[in-house]
Amino acid sequence: MPKKKTEPMNKSRRTFVKNSGLAAAGFMIVPRHVLGGQGFVPPSDKLNIAGIGAGGKGTSDIASFAESPNVNIVALCDVDDRQAVKSRESFPKASYYHDFRKMLEKEKDNIDAVSVSTPDHNHAVAAYQAMAMGKHVYVQKPLTHDIWEARMLTEAAKEFKVVTQMGNQGGSGDGVRKMKEIYDTGIIGEVHTVKCWTNRAIWPQALQTPTKKNKIPKGLDWDLWLGTAKMRDYNDAYLPFDWRGWSDFGTGALGDMACHIMDPVYRILPILYPNSVECSVSDSFIGNFQYKEYPGSFPNSSKIHLSYPRTDGMGTVKVTWMDGGLLPERPDEMGDDEALGNWDGGVLFIGTKGKLLADCYGANPRLLPLTLNEQFEVEETIARVPEGHYLQWVNACIAGYGNAETSSSFDYAGPFTESILIGNLALKAYFEEDPTIENTGFWGSGARYYGRKRLLWDAENMKITNFEPANKYVKRTYRDGYSLG
């Protein structure tokens, strides 16, 4: 049967070109002394980058930037010498620091851009200080730990006129672009429901806060690692990777993977902020009947429901997130042996005319049933990003602010991160008492809603309007020595 070509139609509110860095697709690197204006430090024609977080994900981030012949890695910062070994060996000429605040102050005349690959709780303070100094920033996902921080970084990027990128590399991938092209044909109609899922967490969660004090490993500055978080004794349960499961430091499975899996949802559909959220969690989250105090660790599994009003006024999009191995119901159009996403997870668009499935990162988008793809060929109308997510940011930094786009600049990544973290707000408030309801039974004086209350979100003012106890999770109080602005 001949393949049928289709023409795109019904463009969404969000201009995909702008938020995908497509203006940079044909971009040529021009020396900064030729460009003039904002966004460069003459006379060097290379981008001088400092890495805050030189170990873990920072190791591969820094190496990816260095693949460009137009990059110098001039400074490295990490609070754990053990984790920074590989980066220090790869870039022996780079200055090395433990405290990012001291590095930025001392190296301010030597660096043009900064990569932030710390644990989530220190993303915002490091990025903000760099932006306030006029440095371009690349920040690992999720952009921030708190909702309020995401709003502040979004505004700071505009105020300080710097080039920004969040580290959700799927945003520069071919998959999400093809998914947009399929959606634009109108073949699945108007999307009203989306299912998202992941196999994370693959680190320990649903744990009570440790009470044992372990010896601080040699080479680790525990005080600097804590950064914005309140002081506590060191425990092996936090490092080197398990911090993701602790709510003071990480953002759990949702924060780790939603920036990859939900990106097609937020990038393609005409949505901005949800107006409500509700959740449910696995029973193991309340181990040993610890109802009286939030345990400080995310659940082993959770289900989160977000309701988004469409920005075109045409109804609502219902988005459900599942983690910890929970899966959506298998669509009727799928065979029993056909893959529902991939190992990391997946996303399913359900429209008025059909369904569209993709893997993590929006990869491998395909119509359901799969036989439809045999007779359907979509025209490529959206330019790809052949240089990839990292070098796209490098090239945009060299071009200077306003001269090239990036796929996940903070005007996109900030609101997207807020949207994700509203789900975590619901999880964190799961065991909060409602002081307005009297309950003198077994569970104490206040009635607990156990996550099944629909929380109403006022995006403009960043607050829950119908359950005040949840609002303490919008913004943290930093430890002395750390601030935004």
RAGIDA-V222161 format. One record per helix or strand. SS is the DSSP state (h for helix, s for strand). FROM is the first residue (numbers start at 1). TO is the last residue. If there is no record, write none. Layout:
ss=SS from=FROM to=TO
ss=SS from=FROM to=TO
This chain:
ss=s from=4 to=6
ss=h from=16 to=19
ss=h from=22 to=24
ss=h from=32 to=35
ss=s from=47 to=52
ss=h from=57 to=65
ss=s from=71 to=77
ss=s from=80 to=80
ss=h from=85 to=90
ss=s from=95 to=97
ss=h from=100 to=106
ss=s from=113 to=116
ss=h from=120 to=132
ss=s from=136 to=140
ss=h from=147 to=160
ss=s from=164 to=167
ss=h from=169 to=172
ss=h from=174 to=184
ss=s from=191 to=198
ss=s from=220 to=220
ss=h from=222 to=226
ss=h from=242 to=245
ss=s from=246 to=246
ss=h from=252 to=261
ss=h from=263 to=268
ss=s from=274 to=281
ss=h from=283 to=289
ss=s from=297 to=297
ss=s from=302 to=309
ss=s from=316 to=323
ss=s from=342 to=342
ss=s from=345 to=351
ss=s from=355 to=359
ss=h from=360 to=362
ss=s from=366 to=368
ss=h from=370 to=375
ss=s from=376 to=378
ss=h from=388 to=399
ss=h from=410 to=428
ss=s from=433 to=438
ss=s from=446 to=448
ss=s from=455 to=458
ss=s from=463 to=464
ss=h from=468 to=473
